[in-house]
Amino acid sequence: DKEDKEDKEDSEDNEEEDKVDRLRGIEEIHYFLVALLLKGLGPEKLIFAIQEYVRRCLGENFIIFPTSTVEELYADSNKSTPIVFVLSTGADPTSMLLRFAEERGKLDELGVISLGQGQGPKAIKMVDEGCKTGGWVLLQNCHLYKSFMPTLERMCENLEESNLIHRDFRLYLTSMPANYFPVPVLQNGIKLTIEPPRGFRANILRSFMTVTDEQLNDSSRPEVWKRVQFGLKFFHAVIQERRKFGPLGWNIRYEFNDSDLEASSTITLNMLELDGDVPWDTLLFVVGHINYGGRVTDDNDRKCLLAILEQYVTPHILEEGYSFSASGIYKCPDGVDEMGVESWRDYVKSWPLSEQPEVFGMHDNANITYMSKESESVLNVVLSIQPREGAVAGGKTSEEIVLDLAKDQESRIPALLSNETAHESSFAIVEDTKLMTSLGTCLTQEYGRFNLLQKQMVKTIALLQKAIKGIIVMTGELDDMFNSSLNNQVPEIWTKGGIGYPSLKPLSSWFEDMLLRFEFFRNWIETGVPVSFWVSSFYFPQGFLTSILQGYSRENVIPVDQLSFEFRIEDSDDAELFTDAPEEGVYIYGLFMDGMGWDYEEMALKDQDFGVMFIKCPVINFIPWQDKVPNKEKYSCPLYKTSVRAGTLSTTGHSTNYVLSIEMECGPEETPVYYILKGAALLTMLND
């Protein structure tokens, strides 16, 4: 027994030594290789790997950004050195400068003017007076007055050359990044980039920076005013920070700013001073539809905005313990009626430094989406500045790589689609009207578009090969095509002018997807109308769905404007299991669920599984329906062509990326608002 015990101890010691050796081996690996491994296994973690790589190679100073104050800038400046604030969306240094001017006793001598058409002479006069008296001048939004920039450049040159300028004079400029901003002014000036606070907690703290105890106690109903004001600040932070999640947060990135919050707070204060009950509905309308909603152009974004606002502008906010999030971390503090501004700030500082997606009503997968997009953005920038290099260690040159790819693509491009070998049902003619069926018309339009794409691809691939070999001149378009092919991106020459269909796939995936689309339409033409339709394959799925309604309208003599769709979700996502067409309508397949999952037992929506970003949507039976009344208990799930969701605003008031909304059963304990906050949607295709 004693020997067995000693053997066991020896084996444990050996295991520990092995672990130490393995760890030492990891330390010896160059960290760039670790970053490459992370890119392959967990791309959402790549940003952290890049930061660690920079820290190890260059030092911590290169990943921590120091914050500068106006006082530090002032100390480094003089009468002939302009101070330039480089703006970013949602940030405004004006209040910071006003506070500093007040501290220095210069508030009355600070001249502020926002540049724009006709403001040039006023700005020149203000600067001249400041030079004589020693006052300060703030010229805001220089980027809005392009024609004034040469004058501004000469003005700053005169500051350096003249000896008659008062020593206390200072010139402050604010501008968004613009290529026409005078370079000498940037070179000679002191520059500070102003960015809005990153993070939920920092956002709310910034909102409390300008609040005073006097403002907090300004209402005759302090118990309501303090809570609603806190709710508005919380709402403001939520809608701003949702932007980081991309299309899951908002379809379009709206520039909500401090003026929206200020106007909403002022209106709320005025309404609380009126006699009677708190006008909750009026507040919801004014804040949601006018103050903030005035910026929102997408109908589904408007629904989301109002769903968020209803959590904070509600009678429930007056109840003790009412929570803003499922975890219960975020809520109005106890004893809110007696709290001052400093107590509010201390309370907000007690929150976690980084927030979880649940504060936005979103799933934990939203963080993975956010980090993946950040990583992808960094890689795209790296690719865009990568120089063309010759082959190393016997590898292929860039020209050889693209040439091989072009030859492969040329050999696989499908033949043109044609109706010469068409099945009799594909382009059937209705006997009564002697017109082609609506589906036949839709098919004609679709295969015509695909033939245009095929011709463009054949032509440009042949030209690119000749240009690489030096037979013809490499034009700008062909050079862009060369770079795109090298970086696995779809060439713009295949997509511009409506030739290509909307897609975010890399070139390799896009090409395979294109082949499948051709195959679907070729089968439709040659074997007849399919049992189920791959809706993702259409250039214009809205046109296909309209043709279904139009066919039903003609067959049943019902005005087409009275028709819409009823939706029956089937119990499988495999279209091949459906061998016969439905009794009514059509089967649709090929959709993907984003921000939600599907419970086949309950036949209802559910939360996503962690780490599973998209799942296949079940086959859906689209049934034409007359005078359909929307079911408010079901989630009206928007369907988009791509995951970007945003597009051009069309005459219908919807984005061109939007197809239609599909009613889906909510989970047993959820309401439609639950899925609106999650940004749940259906997509016709994924990004890879």
Secondary structure, DSSP 8 states (H G I E B T S, - for coil): -HHHHHHHHHHHHHHHHHHHHHHHHHHHS-HHHHHHHHHHH-GGGHHHHHHHHHHHHH-GGGTS-----HHHHHHH--TT--EEEEE-TT---HHHHHHHHHHTT-GGGEEEEE--TT-HHHHHHHHHHHHHHT-EEEEE-GGG-GGGHHHHHHHHHHHHH-S-S-TT-EEEEEE---TTS-HHHHHHSEEEEE----SHHHHHHHHHTT--HHHHT-SS-HHHHHHHHHHHHHHHHHHHHGGGGGGGT-SS-----HHHHHHHHHHHHHHHTSSSS--HHHHHIIIIIIITGGG---HHHHHHHHHHHTTTSSGGGGSTT-BSSTTS-SB--TTGGG--HHHHHHHHHTS-SS--GGGGT--THHHHHHHHHHHHHHHHHHHHT-------TT---HHHHHHHHHHHHHHH------STT--TTTT-B-TTT--B-HHHHHHHHHHHHHHHHHHHHHHHHHHHHHHHHTSS---HHHHHHHHHHHTT---GGGTGGGTS------HHHHHHHHHHHHHHHHHHHHH-S-SEEEGGG-S-HHHHHHHHHHHHHHHHT--GGGEEEEEEE-S-S-GGG--S--SSSEEEE--EEES-EEETTTTEEE---TT--EEE---EEEEEEET----TTSEEEEEESSTT----B-TTSSBTTEEEEEEE---TT--HHHHHHHT-EEES----
